[in-house]
């Protein structure tokens, strides 16, 4: 059971970008097809009671495979992080025999599709701007899943928990939290309660996590960093590289503006994590990326790029996966990145080393995917096609500035022109497309 149990089923509710219910941001597939249940209705639903009973019996759940994958590969999982953060025995004391809980949720995680970027590693599932891009690229568009009455209900649920003083943690992710109506309804209430003697001390104890792209720094003509400073904030900042690399990966964002906002938070003393997806472009720029933060008191919380070529929408996200490069280029790039991480040893660097180790292992394990000539031709065609819709930097320009040998190899690939009508996002799970 110790290898299965997760605190999140005992204290936490999650709402995704499609208003769906999952166990957490890592779990898949979604647990509930009914997207309009309140937190209270979901908390002790038959689905949740069944999940709790299974987990307490020590059964592994398919929806938790991401955590199992990470643990099997020597990476810390979200489940393990939760076990360090929450007292599992105390939480279990509130669990009834039928799987219901005698307490209401204490931890709220809310995602929304509201977003102003079309990041290279993202999808229309997670970004309203990417959904608009999809229309331009593929000729169809996701429903935006924005439902003002339901969003109000979600905000009301969190505010109710705050007023009852049972809310211990809130996690805002996206999309982009600073664009989410639910976030601002709750945050405005928290700011209001700062002046209430009954609540002022309590609201400062609520742990509030953000995953933010740093493109928004003003709300109602007020500085967001200054507005949030009184609270117990953990800021996770999406910083995929530096300069042009950042602007390519976070398409639509401007490096200088985001770096200025980052430093606003830093200068105000926020608890900051730096987040990046370890794409090929970030790995190629590892020296500049790590050096930028060497004198900063921050943690790195970088992420693995877990896609495989035959699973990519439309044939691939343009050689974002370093495992696609020939072995000699791959070895040189990865070895250099490992040396950089060991050189600077920024807090959390071990996580980056683990990711690169897994890339090495999977480069061999899935060689039939990464070295397939037809796949490479198809992916180059997609990379060229996607470049037509980039707001900032083009991949074919960026790679020459990062690694000339890799760029020369890329140029020699005979691209297969991309046909957006041939394979419309076939790599995504059917469940993600059933009601677009």
Secondary structure, DSSP 4 states (H G I P E B T S, - for coil): -TTT--THHHHEEEE-TTS-EESSSS--S-SBS-TT--HHHHHTSHHHHHHHHHHHTT---GGGHHHHHHHHTTPPPHHHHHHHHS-HHHHHTTB-TTS-BSS---EEEE--S--S---TT--TTT-HHHHHHHHHHHS--------HHHHHHHHHHHHHHHHTT---EEEE-SS-GGG-HHHHHHHHHHHHHTT-TTTHHHHTTSEEEEEE-S---EETTEEHHHHHTTSEEEEEEE--SSTHHHHHHTTT--HHHHHHHHHHHHHTT-EEEEE-B--HHHHHTHHHHHHTTTTS--EE--B-----GGGSGGG-SSS--GGGS-HHHHHHHHHHHHHHHHHH--TTHHHHHHHHHHHHHHHHHTHHHHT-HHHHHHHHHHHHHHHTT-SS--HHHHHHHH-HHHHHHHHHS------TTT-SSTTS-GGGTTT-
